[in-house]
Amino acid sequence: MYMSPFTFLMCVICIASLGYGANVMAFEPTSTSPSKLPPWSQVEDTDPDPDPGETTQAVFTLNYPRIQIPFEITLWVLLASFAKIGFHVYHKITVWVPESCLLISIGLIVGGIMHSLHEKPPAVLTSNVFFLYMLPPIVLDSGYFMPTRPFFENFGTVLWFAVVGTLWNSIGIGISLFAICQIEVFGVKDITLQENFLFASIISAVEPVAVLTVFEDISVHEQLYIVVFGECLFNDAVTVVLYNLFNHVAALEVVEAGDVFLDIGRFFVVGLGGTIFGALFGFVTAFTTRFTGKVREIEPLIIFLYSYLAYLIAELLDISSIMAIVICALTMKYYVEENVSQRSCTTIRHVIKMVGSVSETLIFFFLGVVTITTEHEWNWGYILFALLFALLWRGLGILVLTQIINPFRTIPFNFKDQFGLAYGGLRGAVSFALAFTLPDSIGRKNLFITGTIVVIIFTVFIQGITIRPLLKLMNVRKTNRNQETINDEIHKRLMEHTVAGIEDLCGQWSHYYWKDKFMKFNNRILRKILIHDNHPESSIVALYKKLELQNAMEVLDQMSGDISAAPSLISLQYVSSTSRPVLLFSEVFETV
Amino acid sequence: MGSTNSTLLKIPNVEVLMQETGFSPAHIIRLHDRFKALDKEGRGHLCPHDFGAIKELAMNPIGDRIIGAFFSPGKETVDFHTFVKILAHFRPVDKDRPKEPNSPEPINSRSNKLKFAFQLYDQDKDGKISRDELLQVLRAMLGMQVTDEQLESIADRTIQEADLDRDDAISFEEFRKSLEKINIDHKMSIRFLR
């Protein structure tokens, strides 16, 4: 595994400082003034003529405890970032080995170093820190960058796999593991059914990042991409709900049938509640941005604040906060991007990506560190069977669920797609955090943590590394997305209208019908309320403007030097054959 | 099952129809019901104003062109067979169909779907989409959002992108080539209900 010398040096420095920091905490502060006073008052206390014999005020003090927490956080994040920079220095490696693997490996190394120095990792990964600070950026990132059109076209499938699939996995794995527990040989008879379900729900949560990068690299067709993406996103929500459910149930001594029904009902309330709540917040955000024309600087802030607020209030009301923030991002994106300035738009996207990626990086990193430094409880039978069942039930689940949903799809999934779906089920950040934050009341907590880590590491390393060559070998259907042309857009639009018309002719409803209805509602009512400067623009016109702008930029780039040396507009007619800049230069600059 | 058989028997040449179009008996029956519902006067064939009565179709930007596609030049009416054959264009492509070398191309092949889309542009049926025809379609789809100048610019750009032999019009081959990367099967198919 390659790591640049610079990165290695920085790692060592960071760890050394962290170690130092930890050591300093162990001793009393060494300054002479009482520790309660703020540091700057020490200077004021200075006697102008200190006697050499007395204990004097030091001219240079080191007050580590004051900055310890922000300092350590910064160092950890910096360390993780260096790791990321280091990987991309050598490009080939990121092609074959997904980033998550590399991050875990670095984490393992750091963990090893810390372990040999007998350091403990910072006890920051508590339940609150994870759920309130680290998870929202990741989910916001996924929600904001979800391609809306394919998503809504495949909405049913996505929900089907996310909800029913996760339930299938959790219940299947839970029951099989419970059966294994009954076998005396493995010595795990004390794990109750509820605890098994809890563990099963933890290891059913799939993680999209590594898989999606691979999918993008080999350009798999959109349907597969969006289903994996959507499934991972929503199954986070489902897993967290199940986790809380089973956590609550695990604490009970006796489970009655009535409780189960209440729990199922609660499941729906939580899911739907989150969605409606998120949509509401999305609209409120869009509405607010309508008025931010004069205060462009705070536009990104508004977006983040509202999204985070949606998450927090959903947590308060105990409904699905993940659903809330995702739906909020999805609904507001369309309106917000029309209201805010270009710069704010870029800032928003950039910051969301940055914070989401940092969060994800940190979690994988911690995974590596924690693997070495926690006390593990190892049980061959239980853990290996857990791994086996996780893979088995996912494969079975995808097979069965696809058979059921295929008749409802215009383009059914073939076996290769199903393989991609099943094999692409890597576990990651969410599983780890959920396992780590299990309450101590669970007797076999360490066993569960070990089991989760094993499943994650296996799927991320083995499946993560092999999925790319396998998919290439199997020649999964590729996407048609490439250079956009105005032809494509116009003809696509024509075809959509045609199909909608034919469906009306046959008296059928389909998602085109709903899409059409929604677009009309949108244009007539929503846009008027939520958008500042309402110029409904067809996607054809928008694409055309974008392409013309690109061409204009290309022409300008060709003129290396200052623009006063540029040829006159008339002669530009002959420069590029793919566009006709003469008429359009002025148009382009006035419309943009 | 008894009623379905009897309905099927009432339709003349239904076996041939099913073979040519690839629809199942259940599909044919449903389409027949729809045909009868549209044919309010019970004449056994449809005219343009029967189609025009469908509200949503009337609001479709290219609704009139779609209706026009059902009526071959010179004919004023559409019988059930033609109705079903035109609709067969929108059946999803059968992937498992064995490729017999001598059998005619199925109606729902990619090429035929493209031809259907092409004829929606090419109203005068000269085999080319001229600049004017393109302008008309664009105007229909974009409504009043754009000025005439912008519309002409868009049309110019479209023709420039696709026109390989520089005759200022898009022939069927050029049309097909410009769409070679698009998944036509997906875009021009609907799931027929039973």
HADDOCK unambig.tbl for C-alpha pairs under 7 A between the chains (distance, minus, plus):
assign (segid A and resid 410 and name CA) (segid B and resid 190 and name CA) 6.85 0.50 0.50
assign (segid A and resid 410 and name CA) (segid B and resid 191 and name CA) 6.11 0.50 0.50
assign (segid A and resid 411 and name CA) (segid B and resid 186 and name CA) 6.62 0.50 0.50
assign (segid A and resid 480 and name CA) (segid B and resid 181 and name CA) 5.42 0.50 0.50
assign (segid A and resid 480 and name CA) (segid B and resid 182 and name CA) 5.83 0.50 0.50
assign (segid A and resid 480 and name CA) (segid B and resid 183 and name CA) 6.98 0.50 0.50
assign (segid A and resid 486 and name CA) (segid B and resid 158 and name CA) 5.95 0.50 0.50
assign (segid A and resid 487 and name CA) (segid B and resid 158 and name CA) 5.49 0.50 0.50
assign (segid A and resid 488 and name CA) (segid B and resid 179 and name CA) 6.62 0.50 0.50
assign (segid A and resid 495 and name CA) (segid B and resid 187 and name CA) 6.49 0.50 0.50
assign (segid A and resid 495 and name CA) (segid B and resid 188 and name CA) 6.32 0.50 0.50
assign (segid A and resid 496 and name CA) (segid B and resid 187 and name CA) 6.97 0.50 0.50
assign (segid A and resid 497 and name CA) (segid B and resid 60 and name CA) 6.85 0.50 0.50
assign (segid A and resid 497 and name CA) (segid B and resid 62 and name CA) 6.91 0.50 0.50
assign (segid A and resid 498 and name CA) (segid B and resid 66 and name CA) 6.80 0.50 0.50
assign (segid A and resid 499 and name CA) (segid B and resid 188 and name CA) 6.32 0.50 0.50
assign (segid A and resid 501 and name CA) (segid B and resid 57 and name CA) 5.47 0.50 0.50
assign (segid A and resid 501 and name CA) (segid B and resid 60 and name CA) 6.56 0.50 0.50
assign (segid A and resid 501 and name CA) (segid B and resid 63 and name CA) 6.51 0.50 0.50
assign (segid A and resid 504 and name CA) (segid B and resid 56 and name CA) 6.41 0.50 0.50
assign (segid A and resid 504 and name CA) (segid B and resid 57 and name CA) 6.21 0.50 0.50
assign (segid A and resid 505 and name CA) (segid B and resid 57 and name CA) 6.99 0.50 0.50
assign (segid A and resid 506 and name CA) (segid B and resid 34 and name CA) 6.55 0.50 0.50
assign (segid A and resid 537 and name CA) (segid B and resid 145 and name CA) 6.84 0.50 0.50
assign (segid A and resid 538 and name CA) (segid B and resid 142 and name CA) 6.76 0.50 0.50
assign (segid A and resid 544 and name CA) (segid B and resid 154 and name CA) 6.81 0.50 0.50
assign (segid A and resid 579 and name CA) (segid B and resid 157 and name CA) 6.73 0.50 0.50
